[in-house]
Amino acid sequence: MLYTASISEKENAGVGKEQIMRYLILVVTILLIAAVPVLGASSFLGGFSGNIYTPDGIIVPEKTLELSYHDTLKLFGNTDVSALSGVYGFGTNLEAGISFLHNSDSDAVISAKYRVINETADSPAVLVGVFDLAGTANWINDNPGFFIVLSKNITSFASEVTNQPSKPLRLSIGAGSGIFNNLFAGFDWTIERNLSLMAEINGGRIADQTNIVSAGLRWAAIPDLRVDAAYVGFKQFAFGANYRIAFR
């Protein structure tokens, strides 16, 4: 019994050290970000720009690198999930990135997003992309997350419906495979100059969860730095930071 208790104590100590390391990584990331000049909007899994887990109509600007770190507490059962990511704008319509995901396993995930059709006053932008092209993070989903998404600024429509001026509002709707299997939808509503509200529903499977409804806030602490917080599936708390560096 004494030997069993000793092992249990060591396991608990190991878990405590791992959680401390996660928070230290976040703090260091924010400090590094604050020391370098640029505005970020990476998804909480990294690798592509988006709301919480679903993609939107935004492409990282050309010759710009977006760095991000996100941590979702107890996302899958009893395990925290962290994502350290970099996304680069290769052109006006193309971004690609890599994210390092970690829970009990660690995987490098390659993702990309391409804008096929630009948004106009009357029609939405159309984008295609993929999360985890090689399917390495099979603890999240067995299949790569290919997707197509339609994204539109609907501020004027919201103003007409409510008969009142609306703050900037963007709606994105799409479908795909893997974590985007079935339909997904999300919106980003700028409720204050430096603060936006995000909400989404994702019909795909992320680990053992499906039909995930989440909501969160994104705050522009400075023009190039954004800090995120979300309530994932209305069960788990997630947080992170995004930063962009322009090479021009």
PAKENU-584344 format. One line per 4 residues: number of its first residue (from 1); their letters; for each residue x, y, z of C-alpha. Coordinates in Angstrom, 1 decimal. Example, Ala and Ser with C-alpha at 12.3 -4.5 7.8 and 13.67 -1.06 7.14 Angstrom:
2
1) as) 12.3:-4.5:7.8; 13.7:-1.1:7.1
# end
This chain:
248
1) mlyt) 0.0:0.0:0.0; 2.8:2.4:0.8; 4.3:1.7:-2.7; 1.0:2.3:-4.4
5) asis) 0.5:5.6:-2.6; 4.0:6.7:-3.7; 3.3:6.1:-7.4; 0.0:7.9:-7.1
9) eken) 1.7:10.9:-5.6; 4.3:10.9:-8.4; 1.6:10.8:-11.0; -0.2:13.8:-9.4
13) agvg) 3.0:15.7:-9.2; 3.6:15.0:-12.9; 0.2:16.3:-13.9; 0.7:19.4:-11.7
17) keqi) 4.1:20.1:-13.4; 2.5:19.7:-16.9; -0.3:22.2:-16.1; 2.3:24.7:-14.8
21) mryl) 4.3:24.3:-18.0; 1.2:25.0:-20.1; 0.5:28.3:-18.3; 4.2:29.3:-18.5
25) ilvv) 4.2:28.7:-22.3; 1.1:31.0:-22.6; 2.7:33.7:-20.5; 6.0:33.5:-22.4
29) till) 4.1:33.6:-25.7; 2.2:36.7:-24.7; 5.4:38.4:-23.5; 7.2:37.6:-26.8
33) iaav) 4.2:38.7:-28.8; 4.1:42.1:-26.9; 7.8:42.6:-27.9; 7.2:42.2:-31.7
37) pvlg) 5.0:44.4:-33.8; 1.1:42.7:-35.5; -3.7:41.3:-35.4; -4.5:37.7:-35.3
41) assf) -7.4:35.4:-35.6; -6.2:31.9:-35.6; -8.6:29.1:-34.7; -8.2:27.4:-31.3
45) lggf) -6.6:24.4:-33.0; -4.2:26.5:-35.0; -3.1:26.1:-38.6; -5.8:28.2:-40.1
49) sgni) -7.6:31.5:-39.3; -11.1:31.1:-37.9; -13.5:31.6:-35.1; -13.2:29.0:-32.3
53) ytpd) -12.8:25.7:-34.2; -14.5:26.6:-37.5; -13.0:28.5:-40.4; -14.2:31.9:-41.5
57) giiv) -13.7:34.1:-44.6; -10.4:35.7:-43.4; -7.0:35.0:-45.0; -3.8:36.0:-43.3
61) pekt) -2.3:38.9:-45.3; 0.5:38.2:-47.8; 4.0:38.0:-46.3; 2.5:37.9:-42.8
65) lels) 3.1:35.3:-40.1; 0.5:34.8:-37.5; 1.6:33.2:-34.2; -0.8:31.7:-31.7
69) yhdt) -1.1:29.6:-28.6; -4.3:28.2:-27.3; -5.2:25.9:-24.4; -8.5:24.1:-23.9
73) lklf) -9.0:22.8:-20.4; -10.3:19.3:-20.1; -11.4:19.2:-23.7; -11.3:15.4:-24.2
77) gntd) -12.3:13.6:-21.0; -9.8:14.6:-18.4; -7.0:16.0:-20.7; -6.0:19.6:-21.5
81) vsal) -5.3:20.3:-25.2; -2.7:22.9:-26.2; -2.0:24.2:-29.7; 1.1:26.2:-30.7
85) sgvy) 0.7:27.5:-34.2; 2.1:29.5:-37.1; 0.1:30.5:-40.2; 1.7:32.3:-43.1
89) gfgt) 0.0:34.4:-45.9; 1.5:33.1:-49.2; -0.6:35.4:-51.4; -3.7:37.5:-51.4
93) nlea) -5.9:34.4:-51.3; -3.8:31.6:-49.7; -2.7:30.9:-46.2; -1.0:27.7:-44.8
97) gisf) 0.2:26.8:-41.4; 1.5:24.2:-39.0; 0.2:23.6:-35.4; 1.8:21.5:-32.7
101) lhns) -1.0:19.9:-30.8; -0.5:18.2:-27.4; -2.5:16.3:-24.9; -1.3:12.8:-23.9
105) dsda) 0.0:12.6:-27.5; 1.8:15.2:-29.5; 1.3:15.8:-33.3; 2.4:18.3:-35.9
109) visa) -0.6:19.2:-38.1; -0.4:20.9:-41.5; -3.4:23.0:-42.6; -4.3:25.5:-45.4
113) kyrv) -7.1:27.7:-46.7; -7.6:29.2:-50.1; -10.1:31.9:-51.2; -11.7:30.8:-54.5
117) inet) -14.2:33.6:-54.9; -13.9:37.1:-53.4; -16.8:38.6:-51.5; -19.0:41.2:-53.2
121) adsp) -21.8:43.5:-52.1; -24.3:40.8:-53.2; -22.5:37.5:-52.8; -20.3:35.7:-50.2
125) avlv) -16.7:34.8:-50.4; -16.1:31.1:-51.1; -13.1:29.4:-49.5; -11.8:25.8:-49.4
129) gvfd) -9.2:24.3:-47.1; -8.1:21.5:-44.9; -7.2:20.9:-41.3; -4.6:18.1:-40.6
133) lagt) -3.8:17.3:-44.3; -1.8:14.2:-43.4; -4.2:12.9:-40.8; -1.5:12.7:-38.1
137) anwi) -3.7:13.8:-35.2; -6.0:10.8:-35.2; -6.8:11.3:-31.6; -8.8:14.3:-32.7
141) ndnp) -10.3:12.7:-35.8; -9.3:9.8:-38.0; -9.7:11.8:-41.2; -8.3:15.1:-42.6
145) gffi) -10.8:18.0:-42.2; -11.4:19.2:-45.8; -14.0:22.0:-45.9; -15.7:24.6:-48.1
149) vlsk) -17.0:27.7:-46.4; -19.2:30.7:-47.5; -18.5:33.9:-45.6; -20.3:37.2:-45.8
153) nits) -20.4:40.5:-44.0; -24.2:40.8:-43.1; -24.1:44.1:-41.2; -26.4:45.9:-43.6
157) fase) -28.9:42.9:-43.5; -28.9:42.9:-39.7; -29.6:46.7:-39.7; -32.5:46.2:-42.1
161) vtnq) -34.0:43.3:-40.0; -33.7:45.2:-36.7; -34.4:48.6:-38.2; -31.4:49.9:-36.2
165) pskp) -27.8:50.4:-37.0; -25.8:47.2:-36.4; -22.2:46.8:-35.4; -20.0:44.8:-37.9
169) lrls) -21.3:41.3:-38.2; -19.8:38.4:-40.3; -21.5:35.0:-40.9; -19.7:31.9:-42.1
173) igag) -21.4:28.7:-43.1; -19.8:25.5:-44.5; -19.4:21.7:-44.6; -16.7:19.2:-45.0
177) sgif) -15.1:16.0:-43.7; -13.2:15.0:-40.6; -13.7:17.5:-37.8; -16.0:19.5:-40.2
181) nnlf) -18.2:16.5:-41.2; -21.8:17.7:-41.7; -22.6:21.4:-41.4; -20.9:24.1:-39.4
185) agfd) -21.7:27.8:-38.9; -20.2:30.7:-37.0; -20.4:34.4:-36.6; -18.1:37.2:-35.5
189) wtie) -19.8:40.3:-34.2; -17.7:43.4:-33.4; -19.6:44.7:-30.3; -17.0:47.3:-29.4
193) rnls) -14.0:48.8:-31.3; -11.5:46.3:-29.8; -13.9:43.5:-28.8; -15.8:40.9:-30.8
197) lmae) -18.2:38.2:-29.9; -17.9:34.8:-31.5; -20.4:31.9:-31.6; -20.4:28.7:-33.6
201) ingg) -21.9:25.2:-34.0; -19.8:22.4:-35.5; -21.6:19.2:-36.6; -18.3:17.3:-37.0
205) riad) -16.5:15.1:-34.5; -13.6:16.4:-32.5; -12.3:13.4:-30.4; -15.4:12.2:-28.5
209) qtni) -17.6:15.2:-29.0; -20.0:16.1:-31.8; -22.4:19.0:-32.5; -20.2:21.3:-30.5
213) vsag) -21.8:24.7:-29.7; -19.3:27.3:-28.4; -19.1:31.0:-27.7; -16.2:33.3:-27.0
217) lrwa) -14.7:36.8:-27.0; -11.7:38.1:-29.0; -10.1:41.3:-27.6; -7.6:43.4:-29.6
221) aipd) -5.2:44.4:-26.8; -3.2:46.4:-29.3; -3.8:46.6:-33.1; -1.6:43.5:-33.8
225) lrvd) -2.3:41.4:-30.7; -5.6:39.6:-29.9; -6.4:37.6:-26.8; -9.1:34.9:-27.0
229) aayv) -11.4:33.2:-24.5; -14.1:30.7:-25.2; -16.6:28.3:-23.5; -16.3:25.2:-25.7
233) gfkq) -19.4:23.0:-25.9; -20.6:25.0:-22.9; -18.5:22.6:-20.8; -14.8:23.6:-21.1
237) fafg) -12.9:26.9:-20.8; -10.4:27.8:-23.5; -8.0:30.7:-23.8; -5.1:31.9:-26.0
241) anyr) -3.3:34.7:-27.8; -2.8:35.6:-31.5; -0.2:37.8:-33.0; 0.8:38.8:-36.6
245) iafr) 4.3:39.9:-37.9; 4.4:41.5:-41.3; 7.6:40.9:-43.4; 7.4:43.8:-45.9
# end
